[in-house]
Amino acid sequence: MYPQDIKSVVDRVNLAVEPILASLGLTLVETTFRSEGGRWVLRVAVHKRGGVTLDELGMVNQDLSAALDVDDAVPFRYNLEVSSP
Protein backbone atom coordinates (compact mmCIF):
# COMPACT_ATOMS: atom_id res chain seq x y z
CA MET A 1 0.00 0.00 0.00
CA TYR A 2 1.32 3.42 -0.95
CA PRO A 3 1.35 6.45 1.39
CA GLN A 4 -1.38 8.21 -0.62
CA ASP A 5 -3.57 5.09 -0.26
CA ILE A 6 -3.06 5.13 3.50
CA LYS A 7 -4.00 8.82 3.59
CA SER A 8 -7.15 8.02 1.60
CA VAL A 9 -8.15 5.33 4.11
CA VAL A 10 -7.50 7.66 7.06
CA ASP A 11 -9.52 10.44 5.39
CA ARG A 12 -12.47 8.09 4.80
CA VAL A 13 -12.29 6.80 8.38
CA ASN A 14 -12.25 10.36 9.72
CA LEU A 15 -15.36 11.22 7.69
CA ALA A 16 -17.14 8.11 8.97
CA VAL A 17 -16.19 8.59 12.63
CA GLU A 18 -17.02 12.29 13.02
CA PRO A 19 -20.85 11.92 13.28
CA ILE A 20 -20.42 8.96 15.63
CA LEU A 21 -18.18 10.98 17.92
CA ALA A 22 -20.42 14.04 17.76
CA SER A 23 -23.41 11.98 18.90
CA LEU A 24 -21.42 10.88 21.98
CA GLY A 25 -19.82 14.24 22.77
CA LEU A 26 -16.36 12.94 21.88
CA THR A 27 -13.61 14.48 19.76
CA LEU A 28 -11.14 12.83 17.42
CA VAL A 29 -7.52 12.98 18.56
CA GLU A 30 -5.79 10.90 15.89
CA THR A 31 -6.34 8.21 13.29
CA THR A 32 -3.49 5.96 12.17
CA PHE A 33 -3.39 3.07 9.73
CA ARG A 34 -0.24 0.97 9.45
CA SER A 35 1.14 -2.49 9.01
CA GLU A 36 2.44 -4.06 12.20
CA GLY A 37 3.88 -7.55 12.33
CA GLY A 38 2.29 -8.53 9.03
CA ARG A 39 -1.19 -7.26 9.88
CA TRP A 40 -2.89 -3.91 9.26
CA VAL A 41 -4.05 -1.95 12.30
CA LEU A 42 -6.46 0.98 12.19
CA ARG A 43 -6.25 3.01 15.40
CA VAL A 44 -8.67 5.76 16.32
CA ALA A 45 -7.94 7.81 19.44
CA VAL A 46 -10.80 9.82 20.95
CA HIS A 47 -11.14 12.26 23.83
CA LYS A 48 -13.73 13.87 26.09
CA ARG A 49 -13.20 16.33 28.87
CA GLY A 50 -13.50 14.32 32.07
CA GLY A 51 -12.51 11.10 30.32
CA VAL A 52 -13.97 8.50 28.01
CA THR A 53 -15.76 5.46 29.40
CA LEU A 54 -15.26 1.88 28.24
CA ASP A 55 -18.90 1.85 27.14
CA GLU A 56 -18.28 4.88 24.92
CA LEU A 57 -15.18 3.26 23.40
CA GLY A 58 -17.22 0.14 22.73
CA MET A 59 -19.99 2.14 21.05
CA VAL A 60 -17.51 3.97 18.83
CA ASN A 61 -15.85 0.68 17.90
CA GLN A 62 -19.16 -1.01 17.06
CA ASP A 63 -20.64 1.93 15.13
CA LEU A 64 -17.43 2.73 13.26
CA SER A 65 -16.88 -0.91 12.34
CA ALA A 66 -20.39 -1.08 10.87
CA ALA A 67 -19.93 2.20 8.99
CA LEU A 68 -16.60 1.08 7.52
CA ASP A 69 -18.10 -2.23 6.43
CA VAL A 70 -20.86 -0.40 4.55
CA ASP A 71 -18.43 2.12 3.03
CA ASP A 72 -15.80 -0.56 2.29
CA ALA A 73 -13.17 2.02 3.29
CA VAL A 74 -10.50 -0.65 3.82
CA PRO A 75 -10.34 -3.19 0.99
CA PHE A 76 -8.68 -5.96 3.04
CA ARG A 77 -8.48 -7.45 6.56
CA TYR A 78 -7.45 -5.16 9.39
CA ASN A 79 -7.86 -4.79 13.14
CA LEU A 80 -9.77 -1.79 14.48
CA GLU A 81 -8.64 -0.34 17.81
CA VAL A 82 -10.48 2.55 19.47
CA SER A 83 -8.82 4.12 22.49
CA SER A 84 -8.42 7.28 24.51
CA PRO A 85 -5.03 8.82 25.33
Secondary structure, 3 states (H helix, E strand, C coil): CCHHHHHHHHHHHHHHHHHHHHHHCCEEEEEEEEEECCEEEEEEEEECCCCCCHHHHHHHHHHHHHHHHHHCCCCCCCEEEEECC
